[in-house]
Amino acid sequence: MQPDIIRAHSAPLGAAQQKVLRSTYLMLSLTMVPTFIGAMVGLSTTGFIMRHPIMSSLIMIGAIIGLQFAIAKNRNNSLGIVLLLTMTFILGWWLGPLLNVALSLSNGPQLIGVAALGTGGILVAMSLIATTTKRDFSFMGKALFVGMIVVFLLMLANMFFQIPALAMAISAMIIVVFSLFILHDVSRIVNGGETNYVMAATGVYISLYNIFVSLLHLLMAFAGNRD
């Protein structure tokens, strides 16, 4: 490993990095609007997803991957922003079944709030580590990509096996992997490796989405009140 990969930088953030970081956080704030609207729509339109969970999951995964490629292709024009907001609306809609299950619990609204606060807390913590230490965490990229593939394959397998303990383990793994992805992505902005705020916001949003879903799954499993 090259020593300069992990060294701490004492110099303050340059104007370019500050601009990308600020624009990334502003875009993330904007993505919450279509996500919320999509979630409200999803609460009342979950029939197809519930009847065909495996098929609909595979279709959704394919659509989101396709949208991410389209966002990357159009990252330097306004269409990239439109595609990103469209993706966040679709992912918000995809939350519908999970939110319906959570809201069927007597403490469901509280669990959703805790999951949201926990997700926000992880974003703040990882961002502070990246921006205050200014270390270059890009060396984690390959390992995190492998971890993401492993988690994805486990999720696909558990769609068929439906093992509760494995589902909980997968949720915990997702939280760890995507928390580190946030650290990795913000670090790339801080160190000049990512100069496009649309791409940066896309990556961080996907991480936040997965963390929220996994936190809510764990909270429902261990603290859900079904009385």
C-alpha positions, 0 to 999 in steps of 0.5 A, a space after each residue: 500500500 502506498 503511504 500517501 494513500 492513507 496520509 492525513 492532510 493538514 491543508 484546508 479544503 480547496 474551493 473546488 472541493 468545498 463547492 462539490 461537497 456543498 452541492 452534493 449535500 444540497 442535492 441530497 436534501 433535494 432527493 428527499 422530496 421525490 423520495 417522500 412523495 414516492 413513499 406516500 404513493 407506495 403506501 397505497 400501491 403495493 399490490 403487485 410487489 406483494 403478489 410477486 416479490 421476487 419478480 418485482 425485486 429483480 425488475 426494480 434492481 434492473 431498473 435502478 442499475 439502468 438509471 445509474 448508468 444513465 445518470 453517469 452518462 448525463 452527469 454533466 447536464 440537467 438530464 442527469 439531475 432529472 434522472 437522479 430525482 426520478 430514481 429517488 422517486 422510484 426508490 421511495 415508491 419501493 419503500 411502500 411495502 416495508 413502510 406498510 409493515 412497519 406502520 402495522 406495528 403499534 410503535 411503527 412510526 417511532 421505529 421509522 423515525 429512529 431508522 431515519 435519525 440513525 441513517 442521518 447520524 451515520 451520514 453525519 459521522 462518516 462525513 465528519 471523519 472524512 472532512 476532519 481527518 482528510 485521509 484518503 479512503 479511496 483504497 477501500 473501494 475494491 474491498 467495498 465493491 466485493 462486499 457489496 457483491 457478496 451482500 447482493 448474492 446473499 440477498 438473492 439467495 435469501 429471496 428463495 430460502 427465507 431464513 430470518 437469521 440470515 436476513 438479519 445478518 444481511 441487514 447488519 452487513 449492509 449497514 456496515 458496508 454502505 456506511 463505509 461507502 459513505 466514508 469512501 465517497 465523501 473522502 473522494 470529494 474531500 481529496 479531489 477524486 470526485 468532482 461531479 456532485 450529481 455522481 457524488 449525490 447518487 452514490 451517497 443516496 444509494 448508501 443512505 437508502 440501503 442503510 435506512 431500509 436495513 436499520 428499519 428491518 432490524 428495528 422491526 425484528 428486535 423492537 417491533 411491538 405487534 400487540 
